[in-house]
Amino acid sequence: MGESSGLGLDIAGKIIHKHQGTIEVNSQPSKATFTVSLPFHYP
């Protein structure tokens, strides 16, 4: 428990990058917070 290959994060990162967004991580022992930002273009 608590271990993974990180494949999901890699896929998410590629999708976010494709949409010109950013992903940031704040990692502390036993806790990680991910912040995803995507551009918003109003037609």
C-alpha distance matrix in Angstrom:
0.0 3.8 5.6 8.3 11.9 13.5 15.8 15.9 16.9 19.5 20.9 21.1 22.8 25.3 26.2 26.7 28.8 30.9 31.8 32.7 30.1 27.9 24.2 23.5 20.4 20.5 17.6 17.3 14.9 12.0 13.9 15.2 18.1 19.5 23.2 24.7 28.5 30.7 34.5 36.5 39.8 42.2 44.8
3.8 0.0 3.8 6.8 10.5 11.1 14.1 14.0 14.2 17.0 18.8 18.7 20.0 22.8 23.9 23.9 25.9 28.3 29.1 29.8 27.0 24.6 20.9 19.9 16.7 16.7 13.8 13.8 11.8 9.0 10.6 11.6 14.7 16.1 19.8 21.6 25.4 27.7 31.5 33.7 37.1 39.6 42.3
5.6 3.8 0.0 3.8 7.1 8.6 11.5 12.4 12.8 15.0 17.0 17.6 18.6 21.1 22.6 23.0 24.6 26.9 28.2 28.8 26.4 24.0 20.5 19.8 16.9 17.5 14.7 15.3 13.5 11.6 12.9 13.0 16.0 16.8 20.5 21.8 25.6 27.7 31.4 33.8 37.0 39.8 42.3
8.3 6.8 3.8 0.0 3.8 5.5 7.9 9.1 10.1 11.8 13.6 14.7 15.9 18.0 19.5 20.4 21.9 23.8 25.4 26.3 24.2 22.1 18.8 18.8 16.5 17.9 15.6 17.0 16.0 14.2 14.7 13.8 16.2 16.1 19.6 20.3 23.9 25.6 29.3 31.7 34.7 37.5 39.8
11.9 10.5 7.1 3.8 0.0 3.8 5.4 8.1 9.1 9.6 11.6 13.5 14.3 15.8 17.8 19.0 20.0 21.8 23.8 24.7 23.0 21.2 18.2 18.6 16.8 18.8 16.9 18.9 18.3 17.0 17.2 15.7 17.7 16.9 20.0 20.2 23.6 24.9 28.5 31.1 33.9 36.9 38.9
13.5 11.1 8.6 5.5 3.8 0.0 3.8 5.5 5.4 6.4 8.9 10.1 10.7 12.7 14.7 15.5 16.6 18.6 20.4 21.1 19.3 17.4 14.4 15.0 13.4 15.8 14.5 17.0 17.2 16.0 15.4 13.2 14.7 13.4 16.4 16.5 19.8 21.2 24.7 27.4 30.3 33.3 35.5
15.8 14.1 11.5 7.9 5.4 3.8 0.0 3.8 5.5 5.1 6.3 8.6 9.8 10.8 12.6 14.3 15.3 16.7 18.8 20.0 18.7 17.5 15.1 16.5 15.7 18.5 17.7 20.5 20.8 19.5 18.6 16.2 17.1 15.2 17.6 16.9 19.9 20.7 24.0 26.6 29.1 32.1 33.9
15.9 14.0 12.4 9.1 8.1 5.5 3.8 0.0 3.8 5.4 5.2 6.1 8.5 10.0 10.8 12.2 14.2 15.5 16.9 18.4 16.7 15.8 13.3 15.0 14.4 17.3 17.0 19.8 20.4 18.7 17.3 14.7 15.0 12.9 15.1 14.2 17.3 18.0 21.5 23.8 26.5 29.3 31.3
16.9 14.2 12.8 10.1 9.1 5.4 5.5 3.8 0.0 3.8 5.5 5.0 6.0 8.6 9.9 10.3 12.0 14.1 15.4 16.2 14.2 12.6 9.9 11.4 10.9 14.1 14.1 17.2 18.4 17.3 15.4 12.4 12.4 10.0 12.2 11.5 14.7 15.9 19.4 22.1 24.9 27.9 30.2
19.5 17.0 15.0 11.8 9.6 6.4 5.1 5.4 3.8 0.0 3.8 5.5 5.1 6.3 8.8 9.9 10.5 12.3 14.5 15.2 14.0 12.8 10.9 12.9 13.0 16.4 16.6 19.9 21.1 20.4 18.7 15.6 15.6 12.9 14.6 13.3 15.9 16.5 19.7 22.5 25.0 28.2 30.1
20.9 18.8 17.0 13.6 11.6 8.9 6.3 5.2 5.5 3.8 0.0 3.8 5.4 5.2 6.4 8.7 9.9 10.7 12.7 14.4 13.5 13.3 12.0 14.6 15.3 18.8 19.3 22.6 23.8 22.7 20.8 17.7 17.2 14.2 15.3 13.4 15.6 15.5 18.6 21.0 23.2 26.3 27.9
21.1 18.7 17.6 14.7 13.5 10.1 8.6 6.1 5.0 5.5 3.8 0.0 3.8 5.5 5.2 6.1 8.5 9.9 10.9 12.4 10.8 10.5 9.0 11.9 12.9 16.4 17.4 20.8 22.4 21.3 18.9 15.5 14.4 11.1 11.8 9.7 12.1 12.2 15.6 18.0 20.5 23.5 25.5
22.8 20.0 18.6 15.9 14.3 10.7 9.8 8.5 6.0 5.1 5.4 3.8 0.0 3.8 5.5 5.1 6.0 8.5 10.0 10.4 9.0 8.1 6.9 9.9 11.5 15.2 16.5 20.2 22.2 21.6 19.2 15.6 14.5 11.0 11.3 9.3 11.2 11.6 14.7 17.6 20.1 23.4 25.5
25.3 22.8 21.1 18.0 15.8 12.7 10.8 10.0 8.6 6.3 5.2 5.5 3.8 0.0 3.8 5.5 5.1 6.1 8.7 9.8 9.7 10.1 10.1 13.4 15.2 18.9 20.2 23.9 25.8 25.2 22.9 19.3 18.2 14.7 14.7 12.1 13.3 12.6 15.1 17.9 19.8 23.1 24.7
26.2 23.9 22.6 19.5 17.8 14.7 12.6 10.8 9.9 8.8 6.4 5.2 5.5 3.8 0.0 3.8 5.5 5.1 6.5 8.8 8.6 10.0 10.4 14.1 16.2 19.8 21.4 25.0 27.0 26.1 23.5 20.0 18.3 14.7 14.2 11.0 11.8 10.4 12.9 15.2 17.1 20.2 21.7
26.7 23.9 23.0 20.4 19.0 15.5 14.3 12.2 10.3 9.9 8.7 6.1 5.1 5.5 3.8 0.0 3.8 5.4 5.3 6.4 5.1 6.3 7.3 11.1 13.7 17.3 19.4 23.1 25.5 24.9 21.9 18.2 16.1 12.4 11.1 7.8 8.1 7.2 10.0 12.7 15.1 18.4 20.4
28.8 25.9 24.6 21.9 20.0 16.6 15.3 14.2 12.0 10.5 9.9 8.5 6.0 5.1 5.5 3.8 0.0 3.8 5.3 4.9 5.4 6.5 8.4 11.9 14.8 18.5 20.6 24.4 26.9 26.7 23.9 20.2 18.3 14.6 13.4 10.4 10.1 9.0 10.8 14.1 15.8 19.4 21.2
30.9 28.3 26.9 23.8 21.8 18.6 16.7 15.5 14.1 12.3 10.7 9.9 8.5 6.1 5.1 5.4 3.8 0.0 3.8 5.5 7.5 9.8 11.9 15.5 18.4 22.1 24.1 27.8 30.2 29.8 27.0 23.3 21.4 17.6 16.3 12.9 12.3 10.1 11.2 13.8 14.9 18.3 19.4
31.8 29.1 28.2 25.4 23.8 20.4 18.8 16.9 15.4 14.5 12.7 10.9 10.0 8.7 6.5 5.3 5.3 3.8 0.0 3.8 5.5 8.9 11.4 15.1 18.2 21.7 24.2 27.8 30.5 29.9 26.8 23.2 20.7 17.0 15.0 11.3 9.9 7.0 7.7 10.1 11.2 14.7 16.1
32.7 29.8 28.8 26.3 24.7 21.1 20.0 18.4 16.2 15.2 14.4 12.4 10.4 9.8 8.8 6.4 4.9 5.5 3.8 0.0 3.8 6.9 10.3 13.6 17.0 20.4 23.1 26.8 29.7 29.7 26.5 22.8 20.3 16.6 14.3 11.0 9.0 6.8 6.9 10.2 11.5 15.2 17.0
30.1 27.0 26.4 24.2 23.0 19.3 18.7 16.7 14.2 14.0 13.5 10.8 9.0 9.7 8.6 5.1 5.4 7.5 5.5 3.8 0.0 3.8 7.0 10.3 13.8 17.0 19.9 23.5 26.5 26.3 23.1 19.3 16.7 13.0 10.5 7.3 5.4 4.3 6.2 9.7 12.2 15.7 18.1
27.9 24.6 24.0 22.1 21.2 17.4 17.5 15.8 12.6 12.8 13.3 10.5 8.1 10.1 10.0 6.3 6.5 9.8 8.9 6.9 3.8 0.0 3.8 6.7 10.3 13.5 16.4 20.0 23.1 23.2 20.0 16.3 13.8 10.3 8.1 5.8 5.2 6.6 9.0 12.6 15.4 18.9 21.6
24.2 20.9 20.5 18.8 18.2 14.4 15.1 13.3 9.9 10.9 12.0 9.0 6.9 10.1 10.4 7.3 8.4 11.9 11.4 10.3 7.0 3.8 0.0 3.8 6.9 10.3 12.9 16.6 19.5 19.5 16.4 12.6 10.3 6.8 5.6 4.5 6.4 8.9 12.0 15.2 18.4 21.6 24.4
23.5 19.9 19.8 18.8 18.6 15.0 16.5 15.0 11.4 12.9 14.6 11.9 9.9 13.4 14.1 11.1 11.9 15.5 15.1 13.6 10.3 6.7 3.8 0.0 3.8 6.9 9.8 13.4 16.6 17.1 14.0 10.3 8.2 5.6 5.1 6.6 8.6 11.8 14.7 17.8 21.1 24.2 27.3
20.4 16.7 16.9 16.5 16.8 13.4 15.7 14.4 10.9 13.0 15.3 12.9 11.5 15.2 16.2 13.7 14.8 18.4 18.2 17.0 13.8 10.3 6.9 3.8 0.0 3.8 6.1 9.8 12.8 13.4 10.4 6.8 5.6 4.5 6.4 8.9 11.7 15.0 18.2 21.1 24.5 27.5 30.6
20.5 16.7 17.5 17.9 18.8 15.8 18.5 17.3 14.1 16.4 18.8 16.4 15.2 18.9 19.8 17.3 18.5 22.1 21.7 20.4 17.0 13.5 10.3 6.9 3.8 0.0 3.8 6.8 10.3 11.4 8.4 5.7 5.1 6.5 8.3 11.7 14.3 17.9 20.9 23.6 27.1 29.9 33.2
17.6 13.8 14.7 15.6 16.9 14.5 17.7 17.0 14.1 16.6 19.3 17.4 16.5 20.2 21.4 19.4 20.6 24.1 24.2 23.1 19.9 16.4 12.9 9.8 6.1 3.8 0.0 3.8 6.8 8.2 6.1 4.3 6.3 8.5 11.3 14.5 17.5 20.9 24.1 26.8 30.4 33.2 36.4
17.3 13.8 15.3 17.0 18.9 17.0 20.5 19.8 17.2 19.9 22.6 20.8 20.2 23.9 25.0 23.1 24.4 27.8 27.8 26.8 23.5 20.0 16.6 13.4 9.8 6.8 3.8 0.0 3.8 6.2 5.2 6.0 8.6 11.6 14.4 17.8 20.7 24.3 27.4 30.0 33.6 36.2 39.6
14.9 11.8 13.5 16.0 18.3 17.2 20.8 20.4 18.4 21.1 23.8 22.4 22.2 25.8 27.0 25.5 26.9 30.2 30.5 29.7 26.5 23.1 19.5 16.6 12.8 10.3 6.8 3.8 0.0 3.8 5.5 7.8 11.2 14.2 17.4 20.7 23.9 27.3 30.6 33.1 36.7 39.3 42.6
12.0 9.0 11.6 14.2 17.0 16.0 19.5 18.7 17.3 20.4 22.7 21.3 21.6 25.2 26.1 24.9 26.7 29.8 29.9 29.7 26.3 23.2 19.5 17.1 13.4 11.4 8.2 6.2 3.8 0.0 3.8 7.1 10.5 13.6 17.0 20.1 23.5 26.7 30.3 32.5 36.2 38.6 41.8
13.9 10.6 12.9 14.7 17.2 15.4 18.6 17.3 15.4 18.7 20.8 18.9 19.2 22.9 23.5 21.9 23.9 27.0 26.8 26.5 23.1 20.0 16.4 14.0 10.4 8.4 6.1 5.2 5.5 3.8 0.0 3.8 6.8 10.1 13.4 16.6 19.9 23.2 26.7 28.9 32.6 34.9 38.2
15.2 11.6 13.0 13.8 15.7 13.2 16.2 14.7 12.4 15.6 17.7 15.5 15.6 19.3 20.0 18.2 20.2 23.3 23.2 22.8 19.3 16.3 12.6 10.3 6.8 5.7 4.3 6.0 7.8 7.1 3.8 0.0 3.8 6.6 10.0 13.1 16.5 19.8 23.2 25.6 29.2 31.8 35.0
18.1 14.7 16.0 16.2 17.7 14.7 17.1 15.0 12.4 15.6 17.2 14.4 14.5 18.2 18.3 16.1 18.3 21.4 20.7 20.3 16.7 13.8 10.3 8.2 5.6 5.1 6.3 8.6 11.2 10.5 6.8 3.8 0.0 3.8 6.6 10.0 13.2 16.6 20.0 22.1 25.8 28.3 31.6
19.5 16.1 16.8 16.1 16.9 13.4 15.2 12.9 10.0 12.9 14.2 11.1 11.0 14.7 14.7 12.4 14.6 17.6 17.0 16.6 13.0 10.3 6.8 5.6 4.5 6.5 8.5 11.6 14.2 13.6 10.1 6.6 3.8 0.0 3.8 6.5 10.0 13.1 16.7 19.0 22.6 25.3 28.4
23.2 19.8 20.5 19.6 20.0 16.4 17.6 15.1 12.2 14.6 15.3 11.8 11.3 14.7 14.2 11.1 13.4 16.3 15.0 14.3 10.5 8.1 5.6 5.1 6.4 8.3 11.3 14.4 17.4 17.0 13.4 10.0 6.6 3.8 0.0 3.8 6.6 10.1 13.4 15.7 19.3 21.9 25.2
24.7 21.6 21.8 20.3 20.2 16.5 16.9 14.2 11.5 13.3 13.4 9.7 9.3 12.1 11.0 7.8 10.4 12.9 11.3 11.0 7.3 5.8 4.5 6.6 8.9 11.7 14.5 17.8 20.7 20.1 16.6 13.1 10.0 6.5 3.8 0.0 3.8 6.7 10.2 12.7 16.2 19.0 22.1
28.5 25.4 25.6 23.9 23.6 19.8 19.9 17.3 14.7 15.9 15.6 12.1 11.2 13.3 11.8 8.1 10.1 12.3 9.9 9.0 5.4 5.2 6.4 8.6 11.7 14.3 17.5 20.7 23.9 23.5 19.9 16.5 13.2 10.0 6.6 3.8 0.0 3.8 6.8 9.4 12.9 15.8 18.9
30.7 27.7 27.7 25.6 24.9 21.2 20.7 18.0 15.9 16.5 15.5 12.2 11.6 12.6 10.4 7.2 9.0 10.1 7.0 6.8 4.3 6.6 8.9 11.8 15.0 17.9 20.9 24.3 27.3 26.7 23.2 19.8 16.6 13.1 10.1 6.7 3.8 0.0 3.8 6.4 9.7 12.8 15.7
34.5 31.5 31.4 29.3 28.5 24.7 24.0 21.5 19.4 19.7 18.6 15.6 14.7 15.1 12.9 10.0 10.8 11.2 7.7 6.9 6.2 9.0 12.0 14.7 18.2 20.9 24.1 27.4 30.6 30.3 26.7 23.2 20.0 16.7 13.4 10.2 6.8 3.8 0.0 3.8 6.4 9.8 12.7
36.5 33.7 33.8 31.7 31.1 27.4 26.6 23.8 22.1 22.5 21.0 18.0 17.6 17.9 15.2 12.7 14.1 13.8 10.1 10.2 9.7 12.6 15.2 17.8 21.1 23.6 26.8 30.0 33.1 32.5 28.9 25.6 22.1 19.0 15.7 12.7 9.4 6.4 3.8 0.0 3.8 6.4 9.7
39.8 37.1 37.0 34.7 33.9 30.3 29.1 26.5 24.9 25.0 23.2 20.5 20.1 19.8 17.1 15.1 15.8 14.9 11.2 11.5 12.2 15.4 18.4 21.1 24.5 27.1 30.4 33.6 36.7 36.2 32.6 29.2 25.8 22.6 19.3 16.2 12.9 9.7 6.4 3.8 0.0 3.8 6.3
42.2 39.6 39.8 37.5 36.9 33.3 32.1 29.3 27.9 28.2 26.3 23.5 23.4 23.1 20.2 18.4 19.4 18.3 14.7 15.2 15.7 18.9 21.6 24.2 27.5 29.9 33.2 36.2 39.3 38.6 34.9 31.8 28.3 25.3 21.9 19.0 15.8 12.8 9.8 6.4 3.8 0.0 3.8
44.8 42.3 42.3 39.8 38.9 35.5 33.9 31.3 30.2 30.1 27.9 25.5 25.5 24.7 21.7 20.4 21.2 19.4 16.1 17.0 18.1 21.6 24.4 27.3 30.6 33.2 36.4 39.6 42.6 41.8 38.2 35.0 31.6 28.4 25.2 22.1 18.9 15.7 12.7 9.7 6.3 3.8 0.0
